[in-house]
């Protein structure tokens, strides 16, 4: 009798822990990838494809990422990181005007966001607004980060951003 009870308890614990690990519980599993996480994976892949000059494949990845980010932004609005990547993918797809809007929304939430300031600076260089790019560089000046150096090089014309 006790043996059967122990086997039942152990089996139940095993089944419950496996179902939670698989994310079939209340959705709170930390191993479940969000739309944002999947979008970031697409963006990283797209950047690598761009480096290999596979621009059409990169564009498709940016489009997938953008769709996921739009959905994520609807579910969880006002996240600076999401708005940063929405601006980035939108800009990479050639829509500078809406890309800028996403960046500015993100800066309204987090004015010192490193990624937004760098990417918005790149957008300003690409749209010939050098003075605004320099303003973004000033925000990054004290960050002691690679983003500052990258934007500085783009502004100086030493590193050319395609978008």
C-alpha positions as CSV (number, residue, x, y, z in Angstrom):
1,X,0.0,0.0,0.0
2,X,2.7,2.5,1.0
3,X,4.8,1.5,-2.0
4,X,1.9,2.2,-4.4
5,X,1.4,5.6,-2.7
6,X,5.0,6.6,-3.0
7,X,5.1,5.5,-6.7
8,X,1.9,7.6,-7.3
9,X,3.5,10.7,-5.5
10,X,6.8,10.4,-7.4
11,X,5.0,10.0,-10.7
12,X,2.8,13.0,-10.0
13,X,5.7,15.1,-9.1
14,X,7.6,14.0,-12.2
15,X,4.6,14.8,-14.5
16,X,3.9,18.2,-12.9
17,X,7.6,19.3,-13.1
18,X,7.8,18.2,-16.7
19,X,4.7,20.0,-17.8
20,X,5.9,23.2,-16.1
21,X,9.3,22.9,-17.7
22,X,7.7,22.6,-21.1
23,X,5.8,25.9,-20.5
24,X,2.4,24.3,-20.4
25,X,1.7,25.8,-17.0
26,X,0.5,29.4,-16.5
27,X,2.8,30.8,-19.2
28,X,5.4,31.9,-16.6
29,X,8.1,29.5,-17.6
30,X,11.4,31.3,-18.0
31,X,12.5,29.0,-20.8
32,X,9.7,30.1,-23.1
33,X,10.9,32.5,-25.7
34,X,8.9,35.7,-26.1
35,X,8.1,37.4,-29.4
36,X,10.7,40.0,-28.5
37,X,13.4,37.2,-27.9
38,X,12.6,35.6,-31.3
39,X,12.7,39.0,-33.0
40,X,16.2,39.7,-31.5
41,X,17.4,36.3,-32.9
42,X,16.1,37.3,-36.4
43,X,17.9,40.7,-36.1
44,X,21.2,39.1,-35.2
45,X,20.9,36.7,-38.1
46,X,20.0,39.6,-40.4
47,X,23.1,41.6,-39.3
48,X,25.3,38.6,-40.1
49,X,23.6,38.2,-43.5
50,X,24.3,41.8,-44.3
51,X,27.9,41.4,-43.5
52,X,28.0,38.6,-46.0
53,X,26.2,40.8,-48.5
54,X,23.1,38.6,-48.6
55,X,20.8,41.6,-48.5
56,X,17.6,40.0,-49.7
57,X,17.8,37.3,-47.0
58,X,18.7,39.9,-44.4
59,X,15.6,41.9,-45.4
60,X,13.4,38.9,-44.9
61,X,14.8,38.5,-41.4
62,X,14.2,42.1,-40.6
63,X,10.6,41.8,-41.9
64,X,10.0,38.8,-39.6
65,X,11.6,40.6,-36.7
66,X,9.5,43.7,-37.3
67,X,6.2,41.7,-37.3
68,X,7.1,40.1,-34.0
69,X,8.1,43.4,-32.4
70,X,4.9,45.0,-33.5
71,X,3.0,42.2,-31.8
72,X,5.2,42.4,-28.7
73,X,4.7,46.1,-28.5
74,X,0.9,45.6,-28.6
75,X,1.1,43.1,-25.7
76,X,3.7,45.0,-23.7
77,X,3.7,48.7,-24.7
78,X,6.2,51.3,-23.7
79,X,9.3,49.1,-23.5
80,X,12.3,51.1,-24.6
81,X,14.2,47.9,-25.9
82,X,11.2,46.9,-28.1
83,X,10.9,50.4,-29.5
84,X,14.6,50.5,-30.1
85,X,14.5,47.4,-32.3
86,X,11.2,48.5,-33.9
87,X,13.1,51.6,-34.9
88,X,16.0,49.6,-36.1
89,X,14.1,47.1,-38.2
90,X,11.9,49.8,-39.6
91,X,15.0,51.9,-40.6
92,X,16.7,48.8,-42.1
93,X,13.6,48.2,-44.2
94,X,14.0,51.8,-45.6
95,X,11.3,53.6,-43.6
96,X,13.3,56.3,-41.9
97,X,10.3,58.4,-40.9
98,X,8.6,55.7,-38.9
99,X,11.9,54.3,-37.6
100,X,12.6,57.8,-36.2
101,X,9.2,57.8,-34.5
102,X,9.9,54.5,-32.7
103,X,13.3,55.8,-31.6
104,X,11.8,59.0,-30.2
105,X,9.0,57.1,-28.4
106,X,11.7,55.0,-26.8
107,X,13.8,58.0,-25.8
108,X,10.7,59.5,-24.2
109,X,10.7,56.5,-21.9
110,X,14.4,56.1,-21.4
111,X,16.4,59.2,-22.6
112,X,19.8,57.6,-22.1
113,X,19.1,54.3,-23.8
114,X,22.4,53.4,-25.4
115,X,21.0,51.5,-28.4
116,X,18.4,54.0,-29.3
117,X,20.9,56.9,-29.1
118,X,23.4,55.1,-31.3
119,X,20.8,53.9,-33.9
120,X,19.0,57.3,-34.0
121,X,22.4,58.9,-34.5
122,X,23.0,56.6,-37.5
123,X,19.5,57.5,-38.9
124,X,20.4,61.2,-38.6
125,X,23.7,60.6,-40.5
126,X,21.8,58.7,-43.2
127,X,19.3,61.5,-43.5
128,X,21.9,64.2,-43.6
129,X,21.1,65.7,-40.2
130,X,24.6,65.8,-38.9
131,X,23.9,68.2,-36.0
132,X,21.3,65.9,-34.6
133,X,23.6,62.9,-34.9
134,X,26.2,64.9,-32.9
135,X,23.6,65.4,-30.2
136,X,23.0,61.7,-29.9
137,X,26.8,61.2,-29.7
138,X,26.9,63.7,-26.8
139,X,24.4,61.6,-24.9
140,X,26.6,58.6,-25.3
141,X,29.8,60.4,-24.5
142,X,30.0,59.2,-20.8
143,X,28.8,55.6,-21.4
144,X,32.2,54.2,-22.0
145,X,30.7,51.8,-24.6
146,X,31.3,50.6,-28.1
147,X,28.2,52.3,-29.3
148,X,29.8,55.7,-28.7
149,X,32.9,54.7,-30.7
150,X,30.7,53.2,-33.5
151,X,28.6,56.3,-33.9
152,X,31.6,58.6,-33.6
153,X,33.2,56.7,-36.5
154,X,30.0,56.9,-38.6
155,X,29.7,60.6,-38.0
156,X,33.4,61.1,-39.0
157,X,32.7,59.1,-42.2
158,X,35.3,56.5,-41.2
159,X,32.6,53.8,-41.0
160,X,29.8,53.8,-43.4
161,X,26.3,52.7,-42.3
162,X,24.3,51.3,-45.2
163,X,21.1,52.4,-43.5
